Amino acid sequence: MSYLEVTWTDEVTGCRGYLVVDALRQGASSGGLRMRAGCTLDEVRDLARGMTLKEAVVRVPGDRYQPFGGGKGGIDCSPHHPDARGVLRRYLQAMRPLLETIWSTGEDLGVRQDVLDELAGEIGLRSTIEAALRRLPDPEAGLAQVKAGFAVDVDGISLADLVGGYGVATCALTALGVSAAGSRAVIQGFGSMGGATARYLARAGVRVVGIADADGLVVNPSGLDVENLLRHRDGFGRIDRSRLAPGDVVSSSSWLDLPCDILVPAAVSYALTAENAADVRARLVVEAANVATTPDAEALLHARGVVVVPDFVANVATNAWWWWTLFGDISPTAEAAYAKISSVLGSLTLATLARASADATTLRVAATALARAAVDGVE
């Protein structure tokens, strides 16, 4: 049972929007806001539940930041709708009382943080994390820390757009359990999460042999030039086909058809289902997208020995980085962010693998047990 569920109808377009607060801890909840045609209340409910676990698994005793509950927003509207910005603004205005008190949010699928920041100012908020700011002794100093982190550029990309994928890559490489050299990865989605995952897998020696964006699949069995593709993608993660490197091929095949060791669904929810689970050719699935695998699909994959690193472990780094930076547990630098992510997510992945092995269960069940244990005694 969720703590709070809200359904909203835009008076101009008729689009529906949802907010689900799964739970409150420290009187607050945390989770992103997505915008996509077809978004449902059930989807947002699933996402909010996952956020409660995501907050819990990265608890570090002694840190200033301690877990919030999970809360998630969703709008049933394409981000390409001619009035998408207006719909988003009106949604935020309607949710303002909750943004001021119990729900902190940020970018998610179809929503950019810079747009959220602009709209927050337009409706009179310092930020969409107002509810978290109110729990700091010096909110302005905390917000300045976060803004400083967002201003960091790492090889042409904002640190804020890299930390999530760096975390996914950390989990993937840890779970792989062998040298990355010679391993192959396929990534579905090339936005901030998929793009950063591709960068850091490639830099670790993994051959990224396939990347799927909204326009299809790009393949190179010898390994794609990830940095070239990152330089030539748009704000929605679409790759400019005219700028492909020699050897890159536009394929009509499904992204699931490519043989690989690591499969990273980094775009939409419910990408892996009971209908296509048999097509998965990887031995390791790492969920960069929220709720990327349905329960039925995960059961089928587990029966085949395919390991699935669940979303609330693999893609937790963006959320955690915000709070570690806001609360002053790390400085707003790339070096501090990567060190904290490597330490926390590397250890979490190893602990999850060990628990799953000991209990003969999936990583999701094991990580859920670890999350519950982590917040024992946390209100």
VENQUIZI-V721953 format. One record per residue. PSI is psi in degrees with one decimal (999 if undefined). Layout:
psi: {PSI	PSI}
//
This chain:
psi: {125.2	152.8	-40.6	137.3	132.5	132.5	130.7	143.4	125.3	125.3	-17.9	-49.6	-17.9	1.2	144.8	144.0	155.6	150.0	127.8	121.0	107.2	-41.9	155.2	135.3	138.7	26.5	13.5	166.6	162.8	140.7	152.4	175.2	121.4	160.6	113.0	146.1	129.4	-1.1	136.4	164.6	-40.3	-40.6	-46.3	-34.2	-45.6	-43.7	-41.1	-39.8	-41.0	-33.9	-35.0	-42.2	-40.5	-43.1	-41.2	-38.6	-21.8	16.4	127.5	110.5	134.5	-19.2	151.7	-38.8	123.5	153.8	139.7	175.1	179.2	136.1	143.6	144.1	151.3	142.8	127.2	78.0	135.2	138.5	-10.8	-0.3	139.9	-23.8	30.2	-42.1	-40.1	-41.2	-45.2	-42.3	-44.5	-34.3	-48.4	-38.7	-42.1	-36.0	3.0	-43.6	-32.5	-33.7	-31.6	-17.7	-49.1	-8.6	119.4	133.5	166.1	-169.5	152.1	-166.1	122.1	1.8	128.4	143.8	-36.6	-34.4	-43.2	-41.9	-42.1	-45.9	-34.7	-45.0	-38.5	-31.4	7.6	21.1	148.2	-33.6	164.8	0.0	29.7	-41.3	-34.8	-39.2	-36.6	-8.8	11.2	146.8	-29.2	83.4	-39.6	-38.6	-40.6	-43.7	-36.7	-37.1	-46.1	-43.7	-36.2	-38.5	-41.2	-27.4	-11.6	130.9	130.1	102.8	46.9	1.4	140.5	138.7	-38.4	-28.9	0.3	-29.9	-36.8	-49.5	-32.5	-39.2	-42.2	-46.0	-39.5	-47.4	-42.3	-46.9	-36.3	-44.6	-27.2	-40.8	1.4	175.8	139.2	-22.4	124.3	-12.2	151.3	144.0	146.6	133.6	126.6	110.9	133.2	33.4	-153.0	-41.1	-51.4	-39.1	-44.8	-38.1	-45.5	-43.8	-49.4	-23.4	-44.7	-41.3	-20.3	-1.9	1.6	136.7	114.6	102.8	-14.1	136.7	126.8	128.6	-169.1	-18.8	-0.7	-153.9	134.0	131.8	143.5	107.7	-24.7	-8.5	125.5	149.1	90.1	-42.7	-35.9	-43.7	-37.0	-35.9	-19.9	48.4	157.3	-173.7	-11.9	12.3	17.5	131.4	134.6	107.0	-22.5	-9.9	19.9	151.3	160.9	134.9	-20.0	136.4	134.5	118.8	147.8	-0.1	166.1	148.2	-21.6	-14.8	-13.6	127.7	135.5	169.7	-36.0	124.4	125.3	97.8	114.2	25.0	-90.9	161.3	155.8	37.0	-34.3	121.5	175.4	-27.5	-30.6	2.0	-33.2	-19.1	-12.9	125.4	3.2	162.4	-7.2	122.4	127.6	114.0	98.3	-28.4	150.8	135.8	48.8	-23.5	128.5	156.9	-40.6	-41.9	-42.0	-37.3	-41.5	-40.9	-42.7	-39.9	-26.7	-1.0	11.6	124.7	130.6	115.3	115.2	156.1	-42.0	-7.2	-53.4	-39.2	24.2	-14.4	-36.9	-50.1	-46.5	-40.4	-43.2	-53.0	-38.6	-39.4	-45.6	-44.3	-3.3	18.3	-22.9	157.4	159.1	61.1	157.7	-40.4	-44.7	-41.3	-49.1	-36.3	-43.4	-44.0	-45.4	-44.5	-52.4	-48.0	-31.8	-47.3	-40.1	-42.2	-43.7	-41.2	-38.5	-43.8	-42.8	-42.5	-42.1	-39.8	-43.5	-36.7	-1.6	51.6	-175.6	162.5	-30.6	-45.6	-42.8	-45.0	-34.0	-41.8	-40.0	-37.5	-43.3	-39.2	-33.1	-30.8	10.8	124.4	-2.3	125.0	999}
//
